[in-house]
Amino acid sequence: MLSVLILTLNEEINLPRCLESLKWSDDLVVFDSFSTDRTVEIAKAAGARVVQRKFDNWAAHQNWAVQNIQFKHPWVYYSDADEVVTPELRDEILAVVARQPAEVVFRVRFKNMFMGKWIRWSSLYPTWVTRLFRPEKIRWEREANPVPIVDGATGFLQEHFLHYSFNKGMAAWLEKHNAYSSHEARESLKSLEQGKLSMGGLFSTNAPERRRALKELSFRLPCRPALRFLYMYLLRLGFLDGTPGYHYCRLLAFYEYMIVLKMKEIRRRQLGLPL
C-alpha cells in the first residue's frame, strides 16, 4: 500500500472524482491552502486527512509537504485535484510498490482533456511528470512548473492518468494561469540574468532535460506568443485535434503573451518607469 498526497485550493468541483479514483489508498492526505469552499468538508467526508498551509510558490509548497507531513507509507503518489487515476494506472502503481523497486521516483504520462476529448497533439504528449516517489528522496526547484531534484534512480510507468484542467471552467483556468504567468515571468528574468542555456540539452535523449532546455531557449526568442502557437499548432500537429486543439493552442499562446508582458512590467518597475 502507499500514501496519496493531493494539493487543493477551492476544489469542491474536482475533488470528489479525484478522491473516488484514489479510494484504494488507506492514507489519503489533502494538502489544502485554506480553501473557502467545501473542499475540506468533502475531503474529511471521504476519510482523508487534511493538512493546511498558505500557498507561496509551487516548489516551496511541495518541499514543505514532503518534509513535514508524516505519511503512513514509504511511497507517496502525488495528485492534483483535477486529475483522475485510471484503474490501469492504479494496478500498475500497486504492482511497482509491491516489488520494492530500486528506483526512488517514477514518472507518469497523462492525457489532457479539453472539450470532451483527449487533445493528444496539442498538449505535447507524451509529457512525463513525477507522481510516485519516496518523499525523503525528492525536492523541487522553480516557483512555477517546479523541477524535481531526485536523489536516486528514476523509473517510468506505462499507464496514464487523466487531466481535466478545464473542469472548473474557463475563468478558473485563466485565473490560475494568470498566477502562473507571474511566477514564470520572474523565473524567465532570473534565467536571462544568469545566462544559463544548455545547447546540448536541446538534443538530449532525456525528455524532461530537453523540455527544460527548450523552455530556457524560449526565454530568449522574439515573438514568443506567435512562435508558441505555430510550434504547437503546426509543428506539433495540434491541428489534428480539431477545434479543441485550435482553441487550446491559442490559449497557450495567450499564456506566453501574459509572461512576456509581465516581464516587461517587472523591468519597467525596476527602472522606475511608468506602465
C-alpha positions in Angstrom: 0.0 0.0 0.0 1.0 3.6 -0.4 0.1 7.1 0.7 -1.6 9.7 -1.5 -0.9 13.5 -1.4 -3.5 15.8 -3.1 -2.9 19.6 -3.4 -6.1 21.7 -3.2 -7.4 25.2 -3.2 -11.1 25.6 -3.7 -11.5 22.2 -5.4 -15.1 21.2 -4.5 -15.9 20.6 -8.1 -12.9 18.4 -8.9 -12.1 16.7 -5.6 -14.9 14.1 -5.3 -13.9 12.5 -8.6 -10.2 12.6 -7.7 -10.8 11.0 -4.3 -13.1 8.4 -5.8 -10.2 7.3 -8.2 -7.8 7.1 -5.2 -10.0 5.4 -2.6 -7.9 2.2 -2.8 -5.3 4.0 -0.6 -5.7 3.9 3.2 -3.8 7.1 3.7 -5.3 10.0 1.7 -3.7 13.4 2.6 -5.3 16.5 1.3 -2.8 19.3 1.5 -5.1 22.4 1.4 -4.2 26.1 1.0 -7.1 27.3 3.2 -10.0 26.7 0.8 -13.1 28.8 1.3 -15.5 26.4 -0.4 -16.5 22.8 0.6 -13.1 21.3 -0.2 -12.1 20.5 3.4 -15.6 19.1 4.2 -15.5 16.8 1.1 -12.0 15.6 2.0 -13.0 14.7 5.6 -16.2 13.0 4.5 -14.1 10.8 2.2 -11.9 9.8 5.2 -8.9 11.9 4.1 -6.5 13.7 6.5 -6.4 17.4 5.9 -3.2 19.4 6.4 -3.3 23.2 5.7 -0.6 25.7 4.7 -0.8 29.0 3.0 0.5 28.7 -0.6 3.5 30.8 -1.5 5.0 29.0 -4.6 5.0 25.5 -6.0 8.5 24.4 -5.1 8.3 25.7 -1.5 4.8 24.3 -1.0 5.7 20.8 -2.3 9.0 20.8 -0.4 7.2 21.6 2.8 4.8 18.7 2.2 7.4 16.0 1.8 9.5 17.4 4.7 6.7 17.9 7.3 3.8 15.6 6.6 4.0 12.2 8.3 2.9 9.7 5.7 1.7 6.3 6.7 3.7 4.5 4.0 7.2 4.8 2.5 5.8 5.5 -1.0 3.7 8.6 -1.9 1.6 9.2 -5.0 1.0 12.9 -5.7 -2.1 14.1 -7.5 -3.7 17.5 -8.3 -7.4 17.6 -7.6 -8.2 17.9 -11.3 -6.5 14.5 -12.1 -8.1 11.1 -12.1 -6.1 7.8 -11.7 -7.4 5.2 -14.0 -7.9 1.6 -12.8 -5.0 0.5 -15.1 -2.6 3.1 -13.5 -3.8 2.1 -10.0 -2.9 -1.6 -10.7 0.5 -0.7 -12.1 1.3 1.6 -9.1 0.4 -1.1 -6.6 2.4 -3.7 -8.5 5.5 -1.5 -8.7 5.4 -0.6 -5.0 4.9 -4.3 -4.0 8.1 -5.4 -5.8 10.2 -2.9 -3.8 11.9 -1.3 -6.8 15.5 0.1 -6.8 14.1 3.4 -8.3 13.1 6.1 -5.8 10.7 8.1 -8.1 8.6 7.2 -11.1 7.3 9.4 -13.9 3.9 9.1 -15.4 2.3 10.3 -18.7 -1.1 11.9 -18.7 -4.0 12.5 -21.2 -5.0 16.2 -21.2 -8.8 16.5 -21.7 -10.5 19.6 -23.3 -13.9 20.0 -24.7 -14.7 16.4 -24.1 -11.7 14.8 -25.8 -8.1 13.9 -25.3 -6.0 16.6 -27.0 -3.1 14.4 -27.8 -1.3 16.6 -30.3 -1.9 20.0 -28.8 -0.6 19.0 -25.3 3.0 18.0 -26.0 2.2 14.3 -25.4 3.9 12.4 -24.1 4.8 14.6 -21.2 6.3 12.8 -18.2 5.6 14.2 -14.8 6.9 12.9 -11.4 4.0 11.4 -9.5 5.2 8.4 -7.5 8.1 8.9 -5.1 9.9 8.2 -1.8 9.4 11.6 0.0 12.9 11.6 1.5 14.5 11.3 -1.9 13.0 14.3 -3.7 12.8 18.1 -3.6 11.7 20.7 -6.1 13.1 23.9 -7.6 11.4 26.8 -9.5 8.4 28.9 -8.4 6.1 27.6 -11.2 6.2 24.3 -13.1 8.8 23.1 -10.5 11.6 20.8 -11.4 12.2 17.7 -9.3 15.7 17.1 -7.9 16.0 13.4 -7.2 18.4 11.5 -5.0 18.4 8.2 -6.8 17.2 6.4 -9.9 14.1 7.4 -11.9 11.6 4.9 -13.4 8.7 5.3 -15.8 5.2 3.9 -15.6 3.3 2.9 -18.7 -0.3 3.7 -17.8 -1.8 7.2 -17.8 -3.8 9.5 -15.5 -6.5 11.8 -16.9 -6.1 15.6 -16.5 -9.2 17.7 -16.5 -7.6 21.1 -16.3 -10.7 23.0 -17.6 -13.3 21.2 -15.4 -13.8 24.4 -13.2 -14.4 26.5 -16.2 -12.5 28.8 -18.5 -12.5 31.7 -15.9 -10.8 29.4 -13.4 -8.2 28.3 -16.0 -7.4 31.9 -16.9 -7.2 32.9 -13.2 -4.8 30.0 -12.5 -2.6 30.8 -15.5 -2.6 34.5 -14.6 -0.9 33.5 -11.3 1.4 31.0 -13.1 2.5 33.7 -15.6 3.7 35.9 -12.8 5.9 33.2 -11.4 7.1 32.3 -14.9 7.9 36.0 -15.7 10.2 36.1 -12.6 11.8 32.7 -13.5 12.3 33.9 -17.1 14.1 37.1 -16.0 16.2 35.1 -13.5 17.3 32.7 -16.3 18.2 35.6 -18.5 20.2 37.3 -15.8 22.1 34.1 -15.0 22.7 33.5 -18.7 22.1 29.7 -18.3 21.3 28.0 -21.6 22.4 24.4 -22.3 22.5 24.0 -26.1 23.4 20.3 -25.5 20.2 19.9 -23.6 18.2 20.7 -26.7 19.4 17.4 -28.2 19.3 15.3 -25.0 17.6 11.9 -25.2 16.2 12.7 -21.7 12.7 14.2 -22.3 12.5 16.4 -19.1 16.0 17.7 -19.7 15.1 18.5 -23.4 12.0 20.3 -22.3 13.8 22.4 -19.8 16.4 23.4 -22.4 13.6 24.3 -24.8 12.0 26.5 -22.2 15.3 28.2 -21.5 15.7 28.8 -25.2 12.2 30.2 -25.5 13.0 32.9 -22.9 15.5 34.3 -25.5 13.3 34.3 -28.6 11.4 37.2 -30.1 7.7 37.0 -30.7 7.3 34.2 -28.1 3.4 34.1 -28.2 3.3 33.7 -32.0 6.1 31.2 -32.1 4.4 29.1 -29.3 1.2 29.0 -31.4 3.0 28.0 -34.6 5.0 25.4 -32.8 2.1 23.8 -31.0 -0.5 24.0 -33.8 1.7 23.3 -36.9 5.0 21.6 -35.9 3.4 19.6 -33.0 0.4 18.8 -35.2 -2.2 20.4 -32.9 -4.5 20.9 -35.9 -5.1 17.1 -35.8 -7.1 17.7 -32.5 -9.7 19.7 -34.5 -11.5 22.7 -32.9 -10.4 21.8 -29.3 -6.8 21.8 -30.5 -7.0 25.2 -32.2 -8.5 26.8 -29.1 -6.0 25.1 -26.8 -3.1 26.3 -28.8 -4.5 29.8 -28.8 -4.8 29.7 -25.0 -1.1 28.6 -24.7 -0.1 31.5 -26.9 -2.1 33.9 -24.7 -0.3 32.4 -21.7 3.0 33.2 -23.3 1.8 36.7 -24.0 1.0 37.3 -20.3 4.5 36.1 -19.4 6.1 38.5 -21.9 4.0 41.5 -20.7 4.8 40.7 -17.0 8.5 40.5 -17.8 8.3 44.0 -19.3 6.3 45.2 -16.3 8.9 44.0 -13.9 11.7 45.5 -15.9 10.0 48.9 -16.1 9.2 48.9 -12.4 12.9 48.2 -11.7 13.8 51.2 -13.8 11.2 53.4 -12.2 9.3 53.8 -15.5 5.5 54.1 -15.8 3.4 51.2 -17.0 
